[in-house]
Amino acid sequence: MDLSGTHIFKNEISPELLASAKRFGLDIVGGKVRRSSSRLCLGVEHGDYNGTQLFGVGTDRFIWLAYKPNGTNKVRLHSCNFGDEGLVEFEIGRVPPPQSKGIVDRWARYPMGVDYVLGQEGLAMDQGYDGVLLGNIPGGGMSRSASLSLNLILTLLEVNELSLENEFRIVELAQAVENVYVGSPCGLLDQIMIYYAKENMGTLYDPQTKAINYVPLSDKVEDFCFMILDTGTVRPGLEQSTYKVRRQECDDFTRLLQADGFAIEHLADVEDDETYGQIADRFRDSHGEMFSRFDYIFQAQQRFESMLTAWREGNMAQVGRVFREDGFGLRDDYKISGPELEVMCDIARSVPGVLGERMLGGGDKGASGAIVRAEAVEELKAAIDREYPVKCPDYADKYAVHVCRPVGGIGIIEEF
């Protein structure tokens, strides 16, 4: 397993986990640590619920969960990132109903949601554990909630000595934690890109067959990195964001096309210019906003193969161009971005050596991303430090820049 980030864990994360465990009376010494990654989607952002192929990588910002069976039927957890919530404790099989009033704004809804969806799956569980979590994934755009859900699912399954015959069911259950229990209408992109991620590989998902394939990055690739440009803004859950609106618009337009005789299940089923032209003629003027959402999905699919080919060849300049064009589409046609996200993109675009940039994730707030030649990293950092606080003064002391590389999604440190 790829254990990228282990050095960070041992030097920086481990002492804080141990101190928190001691503070809350949790026994994790001699247990294990599960590390789950973040992700960066290279295509198609917002394509999962529209039926497109998906391609992305795991990135080295993580959630660490130090855990140990506690010999009871209780899960006892503390999150260092949400310290004010103190200790989360519940009996397995006795969590509140989905979206209950007392937990809708607490991080506790994730471990409780894991217990709920695994119980709904009919899995017999009676072994609890003590655990402490700490993460350094930015709060918007890199799939922190998917990483957390996967980590907690895998841990509860392991502690109860359970496994699933269908491995893909794990990512579906992680989605169910958010869809059913939390109330967030996310697709499967985040869960897939984290769970299946491999170091220096791109993960390619075909929704028609549910097949996972890996596209290695050419060893001839120029030296580059991904940079995550965290705006410092706080994005509410997807259930409270523009994401939910966009998803509804796409579903509504799909039904409209079906009623008009187009034999499709998702917007991504329109792949040829002739059908696209027919839809444009009928709906561009009468349903302009809905058509714009469809237009982004269609154009992004047209660029998809070009991006995959470039990745295989190590042509990061072309990967960056597609990434940038997708960003313009997300901004202008899908209209899912936000002002601070676009300020970061504008700054990045002005720096030589930045190959492409766009907003990341669910939209509105959170982080933008950039694909950058190695020699341009420091110049981009300097440009952001110089310009972002002036243009977005409310976030002058909140923004951050992360330099990332492709890593494996899930790792285990056997002895803690």
N, C-alpha and C positions, 0 to 999 in steps of 0.2 A: 504493500500500500504506500501511496505517496504521503509522506509525513512532513511535507513542507510546513514550516511554521513551528516545528518542534523546538528549535533554538529559542524562538520568542517565548514559547510556552514555558520552558525551563527557567529562563532568565527573568521573565517579567510576569507571566500569568500565574505560574504555580504558587508563588508566595501569597498573592492576593486570594486565590482560591482557598488555600489552607487557612489564612486568617479569617475569611468569611465562614468557613466550616466551623472553626473553633468558636466564633462569636455566636453562631446559631445552634451549636451542639450537634453538628452533623458529622458522621463518621465516614470519611472518604479515604483515609490513609490505607494504602494497600489495595485500593480499587483500581479502576481504569480511567482513561480519559478518551472520550470520543471527540474528534475534531471534524467539523463540517464547514465547507467553504462557502464563499459567495459565488456569484456568477456574472458573466458579461455576455449578453446576447449580441451576436453579429448579424442575425437575421432569422426570422422576421419579427422585430419587436411588435407586440400586440397581434402576432400572427397565430398564436396557439388557439385562441377561441374563434378564429376565423378559418382554421383548417389548413394553414400553410405548413410546409416543412420548416423545421427549426434548426438553427445552428448556433453554437456558442461554446464557451469555455468556462471552467471553474477558475476562480481567481483567489489570490492568497490574502484574503481578509476572512477571518474565521469566527466561529463560535466554538468554544471549548466547554465540554461538560465533564467534570470529574465526578464519578459515581461509584457506588458500592451497595450491593444488596444489604438491607437492614434487618432481615428476618421477620418483618411484619407485613401487613397488607396495606401499608401506607407509603405514599410517595411524599418525600419531604425535600423541598428544593428552595434554594436561594439564588437570585440573579444579581450579580454584582453591578450590572448595568441599570437595574431598577431597584436600587438598594432601599428606597423608601417603602417598598411593598413588603419588606421583611421576609419572613418565612412563609412559603406556600406549602400547605399540608392538606392531603385528602386521602380518603380510603379508596382503594381501587374499586371501581364499579359504583361509586356513590358521589358522582360529581353533579353540579347543577345542570339543568337542561341547557341546550344551545342558546346562546345570546341572552343569557339571564342578566337581569339588571345589575346585579352586584359585581359582575366580572367583565362587562363589555369594554371597560377602559383599562383593564389590568393585564399585565403580561401573563398572569396565571391562566388566562383563557387558553393558552397554547398547551401546557401540560394537561390541563383538564380536558381539552379537546382531543388530545391523543388518547387518553383513557376512554373517552366517549366513543370515538370512531373504532378503536380496536375492540371495544365491547360490542358495538353494533355489528362488527365482523364475526362475532360468535367465538372469539378467542377466550379461552379460560385462563384468567390471570389472578394470582393471589400473592405474588411476591413484589413487595415494594422496594424502594431504594432511597438512599440519601444522595443528594447531588448539589453541586455548586456550578453555576454557569458564568462565563465571562466572554464577551465578544468584542471584536473591533471592526465589525462590518458597518459602514455608514447607514444611516437610518432611512434612506430612500434610494432605490435604483439598483441595488445589488442583491435583493432577495433575502433579506435578513429573516423574514418570517418563514420562508420556505426552508432555509437552512436550519432554523430552530425546530420546526416541525419534524423534519427528517431525523435530526439528531435525537429528539425525544422519542420518536417512534422506534428507531433502531435500538435505543437503550432499553425501553420497556419490554420489547420483544426479547432481547438478549437476557435480561434479568429473569424473565419467566421461561427461558429456554424454549422459545417459540421461533418458528420460521414459517415463511409463506412459500407455498409451492410456486406461485407465479410472482417472480421478483418485481415485475412492473407494478404489481398491486401496491407496493410500498409507496411509489410516487403518487398513485391515485389516492391512497389513504392520507398522505400528506396534504394533497389538495383538498380532501374532504374535511380535514381539520379546519381549513380556512373557509371553504364554501359552506359547510353545514354548521360547524360549531361557532366559528368567529363571525360568519356572515359576510366574508369577503369574496367577491365573485371572480377570483383569479382562475387562470387557465393552468396548464400543466408545464409551461415553459420553464419556470424557475426550478421546480422540483426535478425535472428531467436533467437540466443542465448541471445541477449540483450533484445529484445522486450518481450519475453516470460519468462525471468528469474524470478525465485522465490527464496526467502531466504532459504538456506540450502537444496535446491532441485537441482537435475540435470535435464536438459531439453533434452528430447529424441524426435527426429524428424524423421519421416518415409517419404522419398520422394515419395514413391509409392502412398500414400494416403493423403499426406500433414498433417498427424495427429501429434498433439503435445501431448506428455505424460510427466508426471513428475515422477522421480525416487527419493524418499526421501533418504537422507543420514541416515544410521542407527544411533540411539541414543547411540549405543554401540561403536561407532567409537573412536579410539584413538585420542588424541589431536594433531591436525596437522594444517598446513596452506599452502596456495599457496604463493610462492615467485616469484616475477617478477624481473628479472635480466636485467635491461635496460643497454645496452652496451654503450649508448651515441652516437651511430652512427645514422645518419639521412638517412632514407630510402625514396627514391622517391615514388611517387604513383605507384600502381600496374601496371598501364599502361606503366611504364618505368622500370619495374623490371623483374627478372627471372620468377616470377609468370606467366606473360603473355606468356612466352616461354613454360613453363611447361603445361599450359592449352592447348596451341596449339598442343603440342606433344601428349597429351592425346586424344584430338579430332581427330588428324590425325591417331593415332593407332586404335581408335574405328572404323573409316571409313575403315581402312585396314582390320580389323577383319571382318567387315560386308561384304566387298568385297570378303573375303575368305570363306564366308558361315556361319559365326558365327552369330546367331540370337540374337544380343544384341543392346541396345540403349546407354548404358554407360559401362565403364570398370567394374563398380561394379556389373554388371549383371553376371559376371563370379564368381561363388561362390563354385563350386565343383572341387575336385582335378583332375577329369578326363579331364574336359575342360581345366583347367589350364595346365595340362600336354601336351595336344594337341597344345596349343598355344606356350608353351615353345619349343616343338620339331620343330615347324615351324618357329618361329621368334626370338628365343633367340640369335642365331648367326647372322642372317641377319639384324636384327633391334635391336641391343643390348641396345641402350639408351632408345628407346621407350618401349622395353620390361621391362627395369628396373623400369620405371614409373608405368607400369601396375603391376609389381611384388610388389611394395610397397602397392598399393591399395588392391591387393588380400590378402597379409599377414596382413595388418591392419584390414581388415574385419574379418579375422580368429580370431584375438585377441579381437574383439569388445565385444562379449558376455561375455568373461572372465572378461573384465573390468567392464561391467554393473553389473554382479553378485557380483563382489568384492565391488563395490560401495554400492549396496543394503545391503550387509553384514557388511559394515563398515571396510572392509579389505583394508586399504589404502596402505599397503605394496604391495599387488597385483596390485592395481590401479597404484601405482608408477612404478612397473616392466613393465606394459604395456606401460605406458607413456615413459619410458626409451627406450624400444624396438622400439616404434614408432619413437623416436628421431634418433636411429641408421638408421632406414629405410629412414627417411627424409634426413639424411645426406648422406648416401651411395647409395641409390637407386633412390630416388626422386631428390637428389642433389639440394635442395632448400635452404640450410642453408648458413651460411657465417662464416668467420674466427673468428670474435669477438663473434658471437653467440656460436660457439663451444668452445672457451676459457672459457666462462661462464659455459658451460656444464661440461667441464673437471674439473674446480675448484669445482663445486657443487658435482660432482661424487666422489671426494676425501674426502668428509666430512661425517663421520658417522652420520646416522640419516636422510640423504637425501634419500628419497625413489625412486625418479625418476626425470629426467630432460630432457629437449629438447628445441629446438628452437620453437618460437611461430609465428603464423600468416603467412604473405605472403612470408617471406623469405629474404635472402640477408643480411639485417641489422635489427636493432630494438632491440627486447628483447627476451631472453630465459625465460623459466619458470621452477620451481622446486616444487615438492611436498615434504614437509619437516615435520618431527616430531617437535613438539613445542620446545623440549629441544635443538634442533639443530639449531634454527634460529640464535642465536647470533654467534655461531661458523661459520656458513656459511657467515654471514655478515663480520666477521673478516677475513675469508679466502679470500673473494673477495677484501676487502680493502688492504690486504697484497699482493695479487698476480696479480690482474687484471691490476693495473697501471704499473706494471713491464712488463707484457706480451703485453699490448696494451697501450703504453705510449701516443699515440695521443689522447686517450680518458680518460686520467687519471683524468681530472677534469670535465668530462661530464657524467660518468656512475651514476647509481642510483639503489638502491634495494628497492622494495616495498613488504610489507607483506600484503596479501589479504585474504579475506574470501568470501564464496558464498553469494550473496545478490540478491534482486529483481532488475529487469532491469530498470523500469520506476517509478518515484515517483513525487508527486506534493506537494509543500509547498504552502498552500492556501493563506497565507497573507504575504506579503513582505513589 
